[in-house]
Amino acid sequence: MGGAVVDTATGAAVQGHPARALALAANALAERGLALEEGWIVLTGGMTDAVPLEPGRPVTAEFTHLGTLTVSCG
Protein backbone atom coordinates (compact mmCIF):
# COMPACT_ATOMS: atom_id res chain seq x y z
CA MET A 1 0.00 0.00 0.00
CA GLY A 2 1.24 3.56 0.54
CA GLY A 3 0.81 4.51 -3.12
CA ALA A 4 1.52 1.03 -4.47
CA VAL A 5 -0.81 -0.69 -6.95
CA VAL A 6 -2.35 -3.56 -4.98
CA ASP A 7 -4.36 -5.24 -7.75
CA THR A 8 -5.68 -4.72 -11.28
CA ALA A 9 -8.49 -6.39 -13.23
CA THR A 10 -10.81 -6.08 -16.20
CA GLY A 11 -14.52 -6.77 -16.56
CA ALA A 12 -13.55 -10.07 -18.16
CA ALA A 13 -12.39 -11.20 -14.69
CA VAL A 14 -16.05 -11.73 -13.77
CA GLN A 15 -17.04 -15.04 -15.43
CA GLY A 16 -15.27 -13.89 -18.62
CA HIS A 17 -17.69 -10.95 -18.95
CA PRO A 18 -19.95 -9.20 -16.42
CA ALA A 19 -23.03 -10.03 -18.52
CA ARG A 20 -22.24 -13.74 -18.18
CA ALA A 21 -22.22 -13.41 -14.39
CA LEU A 22 -25.56 -11.60 -14.55
CA ALA A 23 -27.02 -14.33 -16.77
CA LEU A 24 -25.83 -17.00 -14.32
CA ALA A 25 -27.55 -15.14 -11.47
CA ALA A 26 -30.78 -14.68 -13.46
CA ASN A 27 -30.84 -18.36 -14.42
CA ALA A 28 -30.19 -19.46 -10.81
CA LEU A 29 -33.11 -17.31 -9.67
CA ALA A 30 -35.35 -18.70 -12.42
CA GLU A 31 -34.62 -22.25 -11.23
CA ARG A 32 -36.12 -21.19 -7.89
CA GLY A 33 -39.15 -19.54 -9.47
CA LEU A 34 -37.78 -16.04 -8.92
CA ALA A 35 -36.67 -13.29 -11.29
CA LEU A 36 -34.66 -10.09 -11.38
CA GLU A 37 -37.00 -7.14 -11.03
CA GLU A 38 -36.99 -3.77 -12.77
CA GLY A 39 -35.14 -1.15 -10.76
CA TRP A 40 -32.92 -3.60 -8.87
CA ILE A 41 -29.23 -2.78 -8.67
CA VAL A 42 -27.27 -5.95 -9.37
CA LEU A 43 -23.55 -6.32 -8.65
CA THR A 44 -21.97 -9.02 -10.79
CA GLY A 45 -19.12 -9.76 -8.42
CA GLY A 46 -15.75 -8.48 -7.39
CA MET A 47 -13.02 -8.30 -9.97
CA THR A 48 -10.16 -8.42 -7.47
CA ASP A 49 -9.53 -9.90 -4.07
CA ALA A 50 -10.74 -7.93 -1.08
CA VAL A 51 -8.14 -5.54 0.30
CA PRO A 52 -8.26 -4.60 3.99
CA LEU A 53 -8.64 -0.91 4.71
CA GLU A 54 -6.60 0.82 7.37
CA PRO A 55 -8.26 3.64 9.34
CA GLY A 56 -7.27 7.03 7.98
CA ARG A 57 -5.43 5.66 4.93
CA PRO A 58 -7.14 6.54 1.64
CA VAL A 59 -7.69 3.91 -1.05
CA THR A 60 -8.10 4.91 -4.70
CA ALA A 61 -9.76 2.91 -7.48
CA GLU A 62 -9.38 3.97 -11.10
CA PHE A 63 -11.96 2.91 -13.69
CA THR A 64 -11.33 3.25 -17.41
CA HIS A 65 -14.71 4.73 -18.35
CA LEU A 66 -16.02 5.88 -14.95
CA GLY A 67 -13.12 7.88 -13.53
CA THR A 68 -11.40 7.71 -10.13
CA LEU A 69 -12.86 7.06 -6.67
CA THR A 70 -10.99 7.66 -3.41
CA VAL A 71 -12.36 6.54 -0.03
CA SER A 72 -11.00 6.58 3.50
CA CYS A 73 -12.46 4.89 6.54
CA GLY A 74 -12.40 6.65 9.89
All heavy atoms as a GROMACS GRO file, in nm:
protein
  511
    1MET      N    1   0.084  -0.117   0.000
    1MET     CA    2   0.000   0.000   0.000
    1MET      C    3   0.089   0.124   0.000
    1MET      O    4   0.198   0.117  -0.051
    1MET     CB    5  -0.095  -0.004   0.119
    1MET     CG    6  -0.187  -0.122   0.118
    1MET     SD    7  -0.354  -0.070   0.145
    1MET     CE    8  -0.423  -0.219   0.206
    2GLY      N    9   0.043   0.236   0.054
    2GLY     CA   10   0.124   0.356   0.054
    2GLY      C   11   0.158   0.404  -0.085
    2GLY      O   12   0.271   0.438  -0.114
    3GLY      N   13   0.059   0.407  -0.175
    3GLY     CA   14   0.081   0.451  -0.312
    3GLY      C   15   0.109   0.339  -0.410
    3GLY      O   16   0.115   0.361  -0.529
    4ALA      N   17   0.125   0.217  -0.360
    4ALA     CA   18   0.152   0.103  -0.447
    4ALA      C   19   0.023   0.049  -0.509
    4ALA      O   20  -0.083   0.055  -0.448
    4ALA     CB   21   0.218  -0.009  -0.367
    5VAL      N   22   0.033  -0.001  -0.632
    5VAL     CA   23  -0.081  -0.069  -0.695
    5VAL      C   24  -0.094  -0.206  -0.629
    5VAL      O   25   0.000  -0.284  -0.626
    5VAL     CB   26  -0.058  -0.084  -0.847
    5VAL    CG1   27  -0.169  -0.167  -0.909
    5VAL    CG2   28  -0.049   0.053  -0.912
    6VAL      N   29  -0.212  -0.232  -0.571
    6VAL     CA   30  -0.234  -0.356  -0.498
    6VAL      C   31  -0.289  -0.464  -0.591
    6VAL      O   32  -0.254  -0.581  -0.579
    6VAL     CB   33  -0.331  -0.333  -0.380
    6VAL    CG1   34  -0.364  -0.463  -0.309
    6VAL    CG2   35  -0.270  -0.233  -0.282
    7ASP      N   36  -0.376  -0.426  -0.685
    7ASP     CA   37  -0.436  -0.524  -0.775
    7ASP      C   38  -0.492  -0.452  -0.897
    7ASP      O   39  -0.522  -0.333  -0.891
    7ASP     CB   40  -0.549  -0.600  -0.704
    7ASP     CG   41  -0.568  -0.741  -0.757
    7ASP    OD1   42  -0.518  -0.772  -0.868
    7ASP    OD2   43  -0.631  -0.822  -0.688
    8THR      N   44  -0.504  -0.524  -1.007
    8THR     CA   45  -0.568  -0.472  -1.128
    8THR      C   46  -0.658  -0.581  -1.184
    8THR      O   47  -0.637  -0.700  -1.157
    8THR     CB   48  -0.465  -0.431  -1.235
    8THR    OG1   49  -0.392  -0.546  -1.275
    8THR    CG2   50  -0.370  -0.325  -1.184
    9ALA      N   51  -0.758  -0.541  -1.262
    9ALA     CA   52  -0.849  -0.639  -1.323
    9ALA      C   53  -0.925  -0.573  -1.436
    9ALA      O   54  -0.924  -0.451  -1.452
    9ALA     CB   55  -0.947  -0.692  -1.218
   10THR      N   56  -0.992  -0.655  -1.515
   10THR     CA   57  -1.081  -0.608  -1.620
   10THR      C   58  -1.218  -0.671  -1.598
   10THR      O   59  -1.231  -0.767  -1.521
   10THR     CB   60  -1.030  -0.648  -1.760
   10THR    OG1   61  -1.035  -0.790  -1.771
   10THR    CG2   62  -0.889  -0.600  -1.784
   11GLY      N   63  -1.318  -0.619  -1.666
   11GLY     CA   64  -1.452  -0.677  -1.656
   11GLY      C   65  -1.455  -0.824  -1.693
   11GLY      O   66  -1.540  -0.900  -1.647
   12ALA      N   67  -1.361  -0.867  -1.776
   12ALA     CA   68  -1.355  -1.007  -1.816
   12ALA      C   69  -1.320  -1.098  -1.698
   12ALA      O   70  -1.339  -1.219  -1.706
   12ALA     CB   71  -1.252  -1.025  -1.927
   13ALA      N   72  -1.272  -1.039  -1.586
   13ALA     CA   73  -1.238  -1.120  -1.469
   13ALA      C   74  -1.362  -1.176  -1.401
   13ALA      O   75  -1.353  -1.266  -1.318
   13ALA     CB   76  -1.159  -1.035  -1.369
   14VAL      N   77  -1.480  -1.126  -1.436
   14VAL     CA   78  -1.605  -1.173  -1.377
   14VAL      C   79  -1.671  -1.270  -1.474
   14VAL      O   80  -1.741  -1.230  -1.566
   14VAL     CB   81  -1.700  -1.054  -1.347
   14VAL    CG1   82  -1.826  -1.102  -1.278
   14VAL    CG2   83  -1.630  -0.950  -1.262
   15GLN      N   84  -1.646  -1.400  -1.457
   15GLN     CA   85  -1.704  -1.504  -1.543
   15GLN      C   86  -1.674  -1.480  -1.691
   15GLN      O   87  -1.754  -1.516  -1.777
   15GLN     CB   88  -1.855  -1.515  -1.521
   15GLN     CG   89  -1.897  -1.557  -1.384
   15GLN     CD   90  -1.861  -1.701  -1.355
   15GLN    OE1   91  -1.857  -1.786  -1.443
   15GLN    NE2   92  -1.830  -1.729  -1.229
   16GLY      N   93  -1.561  -1.417  -1.723
   16GLY     CA   94  -1.527  -1.389  -1.862
   16GLY      C   95  -1.587  -1.259  -1.913
   16GLY      O   96  -1.534  -1.196  -2.001
   17HIS      N   97  -1.702  -1.220  -1.859
   17HIS     CA   98  -1.769  -1.095  -1.895
   17HIS      C   99  -1.877  -1.070  -1.791
   17HIS      O  100  -1.945  -1.164  -1.750
   17HIS     CB  101  -1.832  -1.107  -2.034
   17HIS     CG  102  -1.882  -0.976  -2.086
   17HIS    ND1  103  -2.000  -0.919  -2.045
   17HIS    CD2  104  -1.829  -0.890  -2.176
   17HIS    CE1  105  -2.018  -0.805  -2.107
   17HIS    NE2  106  -1.916  -0.784  -2.186
   18PRO      N  107  -1.894  -0.946  -1.745
   18PRO     CA  108  -1.995  -0.920  -1.642
   18PRO      C  109  -2.135  -0.965  -1.681
   18PRO      O  110  -2.212  -1.009  -1.596
   18PRO     CB  111  -1.990  -0.767  -1.625
   18PRO     CG  112  -1.855  -0.729  -1.672
   18PRO     CD  113  -1.818  -0.826  -1.780
   19ALA      N  114  -2.170  -0.960  -1.809
   19ALA     CA  115  -2.303  -1.003  -1.852
   19ALA      C  116  -2.322  -1.153  -1.831
   19ALA      O  117  -2.432  -1.199  -1.802
   19ALA     CB  118  -2.325  -0.967  -1.999
   20ARG      N  119  -2.215  -1.229  -1.842
   20ARG     CA  120  -2.224  -1.374  -1.818
   20ARG      C  121  -2.256  -1.401  -1.671
   20ARG      O  122  -2.337  -1.487  -1.639
   20ARG     CB  123  -2.095  -1.444  -1.859
   20ARG     CG  124  -2.105  -1.596  -1.845
   20ARG     CD  125  -1.986  -1.668  -1.902
   20ARG     NE  126  -1.989  -1.650  -2.047
   20ARG     CZ  127  -1.881  -1.640  -2.123
   20ARG    NH1  128  -1.761  -1.644  -2.069
   20ARG    NH2  129  -1.890  -1.623  -2.252
   21ALA      N  130  -2.193  -1.325  -1.582
   21ALA     CA  131  -2.222  -1.342  -1.439
   21ALA      C  132  -2.367  -1.305  -1.410
   21ALA      O  133  -2.434  -1.372  -1.331
   21ALA     CB  134  -2.127  -1.254  -1.356
   22LEU      N  135  -2.417  -1.200  -1.474
   22LEU     CA  136  -2.556  -1.160  -1.455
   22LEU      C  137  -2.652  -1.268  -1.508
   22LEU      O  138  -2.752  -1.299  -1.444
   22LEU     CB  139  -2.583  -1.026  -1.525
   22LEU     CG  140  -2.722  -0.969  -1.509
   22LEU    CD1  141  -2.757  -0.947  -1.362
   22LEU    CD2  142  -2.735  -0.839  -1.586
   23ALA      N  143  -2.619  -1.325  -1.622
   23ALA     CA  144  -2.702  -1.433  -1.677
   23ALA      C  145  -2.703  -1.554  -1.584
   23ALA      O  146  -2.809  -1.616  -1.564
   23ALA     CB  147  -2.651  -1.473  -1.816
   24LEU      N  148  -2.588  -1.588  -1.527
   24LEU     CA  149  -2.583  -1.700  -1.432
   24LEU      C  150  -2.673  -1.673  -1.311
   24LEU      O  151  -2.746  -1.761  -1.265
   24LEU     CB  152  -2.440  -1.725  -1.386
   24LEU     CG  153  -2.347  -1.789  -1.488
   24LEU    CD1  154  -2.202  -1.785  -1.438
   24LEU    CD2  155  -2.389  -1.932  -1.514
   25ALA      N  156  -2.670  -1.550  -1.261
   25ALA     CA  157  -2.755  -1.514  -1.147
   25ALA      C  158  -2.902  -1.520  -1.185
   25ALA      O  159  -2.985  -1.574  -1.109
   25ALA     CB  160  -2.718  -1.374  -1.097
   26ALA      N  161  -2.938  -1.466  -1.302
   26ALA     CA  162  -3.078  -1.468  -1.346
   26ALA      C  163  -3.127  -1.611  -1.364
   26ALA      O  164  -3.239  -1.645  -1.324
   26ALA     CB  165  -3.092  -1.390  -1.477
   27ASN      N  166  -3.045  -1.697  -1.422
   27ASN     CA  167  -3.084  -1.836  -1.442
   27ASN      C  168  -3.098  -1.911  -1.309
   27ASN      O  169  -3.190  -1.992  -1.293
   27ASN     CB  170  -2.983  -1.908  -1.533
   27ASN     CG  171  -2.992  -1.858  -1.676
   27ASN    OD1  172  -3.095  -1.810  -1.721
   27ASN    ND2  173  -2.881  -1.869  -1.747
   28ALA      N  174  -3.010  -1.882  -1.214
   28ALA     CA  175  -3.019  -1.946  -1.082
   28ALA      C  176  -3.147  -1.903  -1.011
   28ALA      O  177  -3.214  -1.985  -0.946
   28ALA     CB  178  -2.896  -1.911  -0.996
   29LEU      N  179  -3.185  -1.777  -1.024
   29LEU     CA  180  -3.311  -1.731  -0.966
   29LEU      C  181  -3.430  -1.798  -1.035
   29LEU      O  182  -3.526  -1.840  -0.968
   29LEU     CB  183  -3.324  -1.579  -0.979
   29LEU     CG  184  -3.238  -1.496  -0.885
   29LEU    CD1  185  -3.242  -1.349  -0.923
   29LEU    CD2  186  -3.284  -1.515  -0.741
   30ALA      N  187  -3.426  -1.809  -1.167
   30ALA     CA  188  -3.535  -1.870  -1.242
   30ALA      C  189  -3.558  -2.015  -1.199
   30ALA      O  190  -3.672  -2.061  -1.191
   30ALA     CB  191  -3.507  -1.863  -1.393
   31GLU      N  192  -3.449  -2.086  -1.170
   31GLU     CA  193  -3.462  -2.225  -1.123
   31GLU      C  194  -3.538  -2.233  -0.991
   31GLU      O  195  -3.594  -2.336  -0.957
   31GLU     CB  196  -3.323  -2.288  -1.107
   31GLU     CG  197  -3.253  -2.314  -1.239
   31GLU     CD  198  -3.110  -2.362  -1.220
   31GLU    OE1  199  -3.066  -2.382  -1.104
   31GLU    OE2  200  -3.042  -2.379  -1.323
   32ARG      N  201  -3.542  -2.125  -0.918
   32ARG     CA  202  -3.612  -2.119  -0.789
   32ARG      C  203  -3.748  -2.049  -0.801
   32ARG      O  204  -3.812  -2.018  -0.702
   32ARG     CB  205  -3.525  -2.046  -0.686
   32ARG     CG  206  -3.397  -2.121  -0.654
   32ARG     CD  207  -3.304  -2.030  -0.572
   32ARG     NE  208  -3.184  -2.098  -0.532
   32ARG     CZ  209  -3.077  -2.119  -0.608
   32ARG    NH1  210  -3.078  -2.078  -0.733
   32ARG    NH2  211  -2.972  -2.182  -0.562
   33GLY      N  212  -3.787  -2.020  -0.926
   33GLY     CA  213  -3.915  -1.954  -0.948
   33GLY      C  214  -3.912  -1.805  -0.920
   33GLY      O  215  -4.016  -1.743  -0.900
   34LEU      N  216  -3.795  -1.746  -0.919
   34LEU     CA  217  -3.778  -1.604  -0.892
   34LEU      C  218  -3.722  -1.535  -1.016
   34LEU      O  219  -3.679  -1.601  -1.110
   34LEU     CB  220  -3.684  -1.584  -0.773
   34LEU     CG  221  -3.726  -1.652  -0.642
   34LEU    CD1  222  -3.614  -1.644  -0.540
   34LEU    CD2  223  -3.852  -1.587  -0.588
   35ALA      N  224  -3.721  -1.403  -1.015
   35ALA     CA  225  -3.667  -1.329  -1.129
   35ALA      C  226  -3.608  -1.196  -1.082
   35ALA      O  227  -3.647  -1.144  -0.978
   35ALA     CB  228  -3.776  -1.302  -1.232
   36LEU      N  229  -3.516  -1.144  -1.161
   36LEU     CA  230  -3.466  -1.009  -1.138
   36LEU      C  231  -3.581  -0.913  -1.165
   36LEU      O  232  -3.660  -0.934  -1.257
   36LEU     CB  233  -3.349  -0.978  -1.232
   36LEU     CG  234  -3.223  -1.062  -1.212
   36LEU    CD1  235  -3.123  -1.031  -1.322
   36LEU    CD2  236  -3.162  -1.035  -1.075
   37GLU      N  237  -3.590  -0.808  -1.086
   37GLU     CA  238  -3.699  -0.714  -1.103
   37GLU      C  239  -3.649  -0.578  -1.150
   37GLU      O  240  -3.537  -0.538  -1.119
   37GLU     CB  241  -3.775  -0.698  -0.971
   37GLU     CG  242  -3.841  -0.828  -0.928
   37GLU     CD  243  -3.924  -0.812  -0.802
   37GLU    OE1  244  -3.970  -0.700  -0.775
   37GLU    OE2  245  -3.943  -0.914  -0.731
   38GLU      N  246  -3.733  -0.510  -1.226
   38GLU     CA  247  -3.699  -0.377  -1.277
   38GLU      C  248  -3.663  -0.285  -1.160
   38GLU      O  249  -3.728  -0.287  -1.056
   38GLU     CB  250  -3.818  -0.319  -1.352
   38GLU     CG  251  -3.790  -0.183  -1.414
   38GLU     CD  252  -3.908  -0.130  -1.492
   38GLU    OE1  253  -3.994  -0.209  -1.534
   38GLU    OE2  254  -3.912  -0.007  -1.512
   39GLY      N  255  -3.556  -0.210  -1.178
   39GLY     CA  256  -3.514  -0.115  -1.076
   39GLY      C  257  -3.411  -0.170  -0.978
   39GLY      O  258  -3.352  -0.094  -0.903
   40TRP      N  259  -3.392  -0.302  -0.977
   40TRP     CA  260  -3.292  -0.360  -0.887
   40TRP      C  261  -3.153  -0.319  -0.933
   40TRP      O  262  -3.125  -0.309  -1.052
   40TRP     CB  263  -3.299  -0.512  -0.887
   40TRP     CG  264  -3.409  -0.570  -0.804
   40TRP    CD1  265  -3.511  -0.505  -0.744
   40TRP    CD2  266  -3.427  -0.707  -0.775
   40TRP    NE1  267  -3.592  -0.594  -0.678
   40TRP    CE2  268  -3.543  -0.720  -0.695
   40TRP    CE3  269  -3.358  -0.822  -0.807
   40TRP    CZ2  270  -3.589  -0.840  -0.648
   40TRP    CZ3  271  -3.404  -0.944  -0.761
   40TRP    CH2  272  -3.518  -0.952  -0.681
   41ILE      N  273  -3.065  -0.299  -0.838
   41ILE     CA  274  -2.923  -0.278  -0.867
   41ILE      C  275  -2.856  -0.413  -0.844
   41ILE      O  276  -2.867  -0.471  -0.735
   41ILE     CB  277  -2.862  -0.170  -0.778
   41ILE    CG1  278  -2.928  -0.036  -0.808
   41ILE    CG2  279  -2.711  -0.164  -0.797
   41ILE    CD1  280  -2.887   0.076  -0.715
   42VAL      N  281  -2.789  -0.464  -0.945
   42VAL     CA  282  -2.727  -0.595  -0.937
   42VAL      C  283  -2.575  -0.580  -0.952
   42VAL      O  284  -2.528  -0.522  -1.050
   42VAL     CB  285  -2.781  -0.690  -1.046
   42VAL    CG1  286  -2.715  -0.826  -1.037
   42VAL    CG2  287  -2.932  -0.702  -1.038
   43LEU      N  288  -2.500  -0.631  -0.856
   43LEU     CA  289  -2.355  -0.632  -0.865
   43LEU      C  290  -2.312  -0.770  -0.913
   43LEU      O  291  -2.353  -0.870  -0.856
   43LEU     CB  292  -2.293  -0.600  -0.728
   43LEU     CG  293  -2.339  -0.468  -0.666
   43LEU    CD1  294  -2.277  -0.451  -0.527
   43LEU    CD2  295  -2.301  -0.352  -0.755
   44THR      N  296  -2.232  -0.774  -1.018
   44THR     CA  297  -2.198  -0.902  -1.079
   44THR      C  298  -2.080  -0.971  -1.013
   44THR      O  299  -2.042  -1.080  -1.054
   44THR     CB  300  -2.168  -0.885  -1.229
   44THR    OG1  301  -2.062  -0.792  -1.246
   44THR    CG2  302  -2.291  -0.839  -1.304
   45GLY      N  303  -2.022  -0.910  -0.913
   45GLY     CA  304  -1.912  -0.976  -0.842
   45GLY      C  305  -1.787  -0.891  -0.842
   45GLY      O  306  -1.770  -0.801  -0.923
   46GLY      N  307  -1.701  -0.920  -0.748
   46GLY     CA  308  -1.575  -0.848  -0.739
   46GLY      C  309  -1.479  -0.892  -0.848
   46GLY      O  310  -1.477  -1.007  -0.888
   47MET      N  311  -1.400  -0.798  -0.894
   47MET     CA  312  -1.302  -0.830  -0.997
   47MET      C  313  -1.164  -0.856  -0.938
   47MET      O  314  -1.077  -0.908  -1.006
   47MET     CB  315  -1.296  -0.717  -1.101
   47MET     CG  316  -1.428  -0.700  -1.174
   47MET     SD  317  -1.423  -0.583  -1.311
   47MET     CE  318  -1.375  -0.432  -1.234
   48THR      N  319  -1.144  -0.818  -0.813
   48THR     CA  320  -1.016  -0.842  -0.747
   48THR      C  321  -1.042  -0.901  -0.609
   48THR      O  322  -1.156  -0.906  -0.564
   48THR     CB  323  -0.936  -0.710  -0.728
   48THR    OG1  324  -1.010  -0.625  -0.640
   48THR    CG2  325  -0.912  -0.640  -0.860
   49ASP      N  326  -0.939  -0.945  -0.544
   49ASP     CA  327  -0.953  -0.990  -0.407
   49ASP      C  328  -0.986  -0.871  -0.318
   49ASP      O  329  -0.955  -0.757  -0.352
   49ASP     CB  330  -0.822  -1.053  -0.357
   49ASP     CG  331  -0.795  -1.188  -0.422
   49ASP    OD1  332  -0.890  -1.252  -0.468
   49ASP    OD2  333  -0.677  -1.228  -0.427
   50ALA      N  334  -1.047  -0.898  -0.205
   50ALA     CA  335  -1.074  -0.793  -0.108
   50ALA      C  336  -0.942  -0.744  -0.050
   50ALA      O  337  -0.849  -0.822  -0.028
   50ALA     CB  338  -1.164  -0.846   0.002
   51VAL      N  339  -0.934  -0.615  -0.027
   51VAL     CA  340  -0.814  -0.554   0.030
   51VAL      C  341  -0.854  -0.488   0.162
   51VAL      O  342  -0.946  -0.406   0.164
   51VAL     CB  343  -0.755  -0.448  -0.065
   51VAL    CG1  344  -0.635  -0.379  -0.003
   51VAL    CG2  345  -0.716  -0.511  -0.198
   52PRO      N  346  -0.788  -0.523   0.271
   52PRO     CA  347  -0.826  -0.460   0.399
   52PRO      C  348  -0.794  -0.311   0.400
   52PRO      O  349  -0.693  -0.267   0.346
   52PRO     CB  350  -0.740  -0.535   0.502
   52PRO     CG  351  -0.629  -0.596   0.425
   52PRO     CD  352  -0.678  -0.617   0.286
   53LEU      N  353  -0.885  -0.235   0.458
   53LEU     CA  354  -0.864  -0.091   0.471
   53LEU      C  355  -0.805  -0.061   0.607
   53LEU      O  356  -0.837  -0.126   0.706
   53LEU     CB  357  -0.997  -0.016   0.456
   53LEU     CG  358  -1.070  -0.032   0.325
   53LEU    CD1  359  -1.200   0.045   0.328
   53LEU    CD2  360  -0.984   0.014   0.210
   54GLU      N  361  -0.718   0.038   0.611
   54GLU     CA  362  -0.660   0.082   0.738
   54GLU      C  363  -0.720   0.217   0.772
   54GLU      O  364  -0.729   0.305   0.686
   54GLU     CB  365  -0.508   0.094   0.724
   54GLU     CG  366  -0.440  -0.038   0.695
   54GLU     CD  367  -0.290  -0.020   0.674
   54GLU    OE1  368  -0.234   0.081   0.721
   54GLU    OE2  369  -0.231  -0.108   0.610
   55PRO      N  370  -0.766   0.236   0.896
   55PRO     CA  371  -0.826   0.364   0.934
   55PRO      C  372  -0.736   0.482   0.898
   55PRO      O  373  -0.616   0.481   0.924
   55PRO     CB  374  -0.842   0.352   1.086
   55PRO     CG  375  -0.851   0.204   1.110
   55PRO     CD  376  -0.760   0.142   1.007
   56GLY      N  377  -0.798   0.581   0.832
   56GLY     CA  378  -0.727   0.703   0.798
   56GLY      C  379  -0.643   0.696   0.672
   56GLY      O  380  -0.594   0.797   0.624
   57ARG      N  381  -0.624   0.578   0.615
   57ARG     CA  382  -0.543   0.566   0.493
   57ARG      C  383  -0.636   0.559   0.372
   57ARG      O  384  -0.716   0.468   0.362
   57ARG     CB  385  -0.456   0.442   0.497
   57ARG     CG  386  -0.375   0.426   0.367
   57ARG     CD  387  -0.275   0.318   0.376
   57ARG     NE  388  -0.163   0.369   0.457
   57ARG     CZ  389  -0.053   0.300   0.477
   57ARG    NH1  390  -0.040   0.180   0.427
   57ARG    NH2  391   0.044   0.350   0.549
   58PRO      N  392  -0.625   0.655   0.281
   58PRO     CA  393  -0.714   0.654   0.164
   58PRO      C  394  -0.680   0.541   0.067
   58PRO      O  395  -0.565   0.499   0.057
   58PRO     CB  396  -0.689   0.791   0.099
   58PRO     CG  397  -0.555   0.832   0.149
   58PRO     CD  398  -0.536   0.769   0.283
   59VAL      N  399  -0.783   0.494  -0.002
   59VAL     CA  400  -0.769   0.391  -0.106
   59VAL      C  401  -0.831   0.449  -0.232
   59VAL      O  402  -0.942   0.504  -0.228
   59VAL     CB  403  -0.840   0.260  -0.065
   59VAL    CG1  404  -0.836   0.160  -0.178
   59VAL    CG2  405  -0.778   0.203   0.061
   60THR      N  406  -0.762   0.437  -0.343
   60THR     CA  407  -0.810   0.491  -0.470
   60THR      C  408  -0.832   0.379  -0.570
   60THR      O  409  -0.749   0.289  -0.583
   60THR     CB  410  -0.709   0.592  -0.527
   60THR    OG1  411  -0.692   0.698  -0.433
   60THR    CG2  412  -0.755   0.649  -0.659
   61ALA      N  413  -0.946   0.384  -0.638
   61ALA     CA  414  -0.976   0.291  -0.748
   61ALA      C  415  -0.992   0.373  -0.875
   61ALA      O  416  -1.059   0.476  -0.874
   61ALA     CB  417  -1.103   0.213  -0.718
   62GLU      N  418  -0.929   0.328  -0.981
   62GLU     CA  419  -0.938   0.397  -1.110
   62GLU      C  420  -1.011   0.308  -1.209
   62GLU      O  421  -0.976   0.190  -1.225
   62GLU     CB  422  -0.798   0.429  -1.161
   62GLU     CG  423  -0.722   0.524  -1.071
   62GLU     CD  424  -0.579   0.549  -1.118
   62GLU    OE1  425  -0.543   0.506  -1.229
   62GLU    OE2  426  -0.505   0.614  -1.042
   63PHE      N  427  -1.114   0.365  -1.273
   63PHE     CA  428  -1.196   0.291  -1.369
   63PHE      C  429  -1.182   0.356  -1.506
   63PHE      O  430  -1.193   0.479  -1.519
   63PHE     CB  431  -1.344   0.293  -1.326
   63PHE     CG  432  -1.366   0.232  -1.190
   63PHE    CD1  433  -1.365   0.311  -1.076
   63PHE    CD2  434  -1.385   0.096  -1.177
   63PHE    CE1  435  -1.385   0.255  -0.951
   63PHE    CE2  436  -1.405   0.040  -1.051
   63PHE     CZ  437  -1.405   0.119  -0.939
   64THR      N  438  -1.160   0.275  -1.607
   64THR     CA  439  -1.132   0.325  -1.741
   64THR      C  440  -1.238   0.424  -1.789
   64THR      O  441  -1.205   0.532  -1.836
   64THR     CB  442  -1.121   0.209  -1.841
   64THR    OG1  443  -1.018   0.121  -1.795
   64THR    CG2  444  -1.088   0.257  -1.980
   65HIS      N  445  -1.365   0.388  -1.779
   65HIS     CA  446  -1.471   0.472  -1.835
   65HIS      C  447  -1.550   0.549  -1.729
   65HIS      O  448  -1.635   0.630  -1.762
   65HIS     CB  449  -1.567   0.388  -1.919
   65HIS     CG  450  -1.501   0.321  -2.034
   65HIS    ND1  451  -1.451   0.389  -2.143
   65HIS    CD2  452  -1.470   0.191  -2.055
   65HIS    CE1  453  -1.395   0.305  -2.226
   65HIS    NE2  454  -1.405   0.184  -2.175
   66LEU      N  455  -1.524   0.525  -1.603
   66LEU     CA  456  -1.602   0.588  -1.495
   66LEU      C  457  -1.523   0.693  -1.417
   66LEU      O  458  -1.583   0.772  -1.345
   66LEU     CB  459  -1.653   0.481  -1.398
   66LEU     CG  460  -1.746   0.377  -1.458
   66LEU    CD1  461  -1.781   0.271  -1.354
   66LEU    CD2  462  -1.873   0.441  -1.513
   67GLY      N  463  -1.393   0.692  -1.426
   67GLY     CA  464  -1.312   0.788  -1.353
   67GLY      C  465  -1.248   0.727  -1.230
   67GLY      O  466  -1.230   0.606  -1.219
   68THR      N  467  -1.214   0.811  -1.133
   68THR     CA  468  -1.140   0.771  -1.013
   68THR      C  469  -1.225   0.792  -0.890
   68THR      O  470  -1.297   0.891  -0.878
   68THR     CB  471  -1.011   0.853  -1.003
   68THR    OG1  472  -0.932   0.829  -1.120
   68THR    CG2  473  -0.929   0.814  -0.882
   69LEU      N  474  -1.214   0.699  -0.794
   69LEU     CA  475  -1.286   0.706  -0.668
   69LEU      C  476  -1.186   0.688  -0.556
   69LEU      O  477  -1.107   0.593  -0.557
   69LEU     CB  478  -1.392   0.597  -0.662
   69LEU     CG  479  -1.463   0.577  -0.527
   69LEU    CD1  480  -1.559   0.692  -0.503
   69LEU    CD2  481  -1.536   0.445  -0.526
   70THR      N  482  -1.185   0.778  -0.458
   70THR     CA  483  -1.099   0.766  -0.342
   70THR      C  484  -1.186   0.763  -0.217
   70THR      O  485  -1.275   0.847  -0.201
   70THR     CB  486  -0.998   0.881  -0.333
   70THR    OG1  487  -0.916   0.881  -0.451
   70THR    CG2  488  -0.909   0.868  -0.211
   71VAL      N  489  -1.161   0.665  -0.129
   71VAL     CA  490  -1.236   0.654  -0.003
   71VAL      C  491  -1.136   0.638   0.112
   71VAL      O  492  -1.023   0.593   0.093
   71VAL     CB  493  -1.334   0.534  -0.003
   71VAL    CG1  494  -1.441   0.551  -0.108
   71VAL    CG2  495  -1.262   0.404  -0.022
   72SER      N  496  -1.181   0.675   0.230
   72SER     CA  497  -1.100   0.658   0.350
   72SER      C  498  -1.195   0.624   0.462
   72SER      O  499  -1.301   0.686   0.476
   72SER     CB  500  -1.026   0.788   0.380
   72SER     OG  501  -0.944   0.771   0.495
   73CYS      N  502  -1.160   0.524   0.541
   73CYS     CA  503  -1.246   0.489   0.654
   73CYS      C  504  -1.190   0.551   0.781
   73CYS      O  505  -1.069   0.565   0.798
   73CYS     CB  506  -1.262   0.338   0.669
   73CYS     SG  507  -1.110   0.248   0.699
   74GLY      N  508  -1.281   0.595   0.868
   74GLY     CA  509  -1.240   0.665   0.989
   74GLY      C  510  -1.202   0.572   1.093
   74GLY      O  511  -1.135   0.570   1.180
   0.00000   0.00000   0.00000
